Amino acid sequence: MITPVENFLQALDRAGLAMHKPSVIADGCLHRFRVDGDKPGSSNGWYVLHLDDKPFGAFGSWKTGQSETWSPGTAEAMTTAERQALAARMAAAKLARDAEQAAVQTSARQRAHDLWEKAKPADGSHAYLVKKDVPAYGLKVLRQQLVVPLRDVDGTLHSLQFIAGDGRKTFLTGGRKRGCYHAIGKPAAALCICEGYATGATIYRDTGHATAVAFDAGNLQPVARVLRQKFPRLTLVIAADNDTETPGNPGVTAAQAAARAVGGVLAVPTFGEVAHV
């Protein structure tokens, strides 16, 4: 019969966060660990685990931003008192995670600043820019990788995205992404929001409209919301990635939600139209 610890480790594995050397401390405190496949010395994974009559755990990754909870039982099998106790444990785990996340992001913010200072201004000769046929707007180069800054609405640098010549993209581990973006140009009549740098650079070059690069579909709405607060009367255009070959077309779906959330305009490539939503 499988033990609760084995069940917990299986949940980590299913989430893509298997421990490099499985060793679990079930004391209800937050612990960090090296995720299998990560570089030696790293500790991007985290977990909290209680083992008693009603086991409960939470785990995630500072690298990917994942955050999940775990329990081998079901809420239906619990008494009211047990459900309340579980809710209290979930709240405590969230507080511990949030406190640790704040510390991780503070460290990442300083590292982002140091790396950004060491990097050199980019020109159009980088292989990725040549392939995408776009200029370098506010980018730098470090160790042959393009460096794209992630800033909040106040201009504070929180993290960095690195783009290799072959297009492979990575982010600074632990850096804040939610609500952060890379700004291209100064807003005037309209402000466009898109996912990737190459898309944003193309939009700005071809239309002249300032563009905010949100880096992925999940960050479109957080970025749109903070920009709506900063520019309450400006037209916001959410430029979708048209992921026609992906089930559910996540690019268009996320862009539609972002446009609705801020009363913006949706622009979808290929169809040649923009629509108010």
HELIX and SHEET records of a PDB file:
HELIX    1   1 PRO A    4  ARG A   14  1                                  11    
HELIX    2   2 ALA A   75  ALA A   77  5                                   3    
HELIX    3   3 THR A   80  LYS A  118  1                                  39    
HELIX    4   4 ALA A  127  LYS A  132  1                                   6    
HELIX    5   5 TYR A  197  THR A  207  1                                  11    
HELIX    6   6 ALA A  217  ASN A  219  5                                   3    
HELIX    7   7 LEU A  220  LYS A  230  1                                  11    
HELIX    8   8 PRO A  250  VAL A  262  1                                  13    
SHEET    1   A 4 LEU A  30  PHE A  33  0                                        
SHEET    2   A 4 GLY A  45  HIS A  50 -1                                        
SHEET    3   A 4 PHE A  56  SER A  61 -1                                        
SHEET    4   A 4 SER A  67  TRP A  70 -1                                        
SHEET    1   B 5 LYS A 120  PRO A 121  0                                        
SHEET    2   B 5 LYS A 140  LEU A 142 -1                                        
SHEET    3   B 5 GLN A 145  ARG A 151 -1                                        
SHEET    4   B 5 LEU A 157  ILE A 163 -1                                        
SHEET    5   B 5 LYS A 169  PHE A 171 -1                                        
SHEET    1   C 6 HIS A 182  ILE A 184  0                                        
SHEET    2   C 6 ALA A 210  VAL A 213 -1                                        
SHEET    3   C 6 ALA A 190  CYS A 194  1                                        
SHEET    4   C 6 THR A 235  ALA A 239  1                                        
SHEET    5   C 6 VAL A 265  VAL A 268  1                                        
SHEET    6   C 6 GLU A 273  HIS A 276 -1                                        
END                                                                             
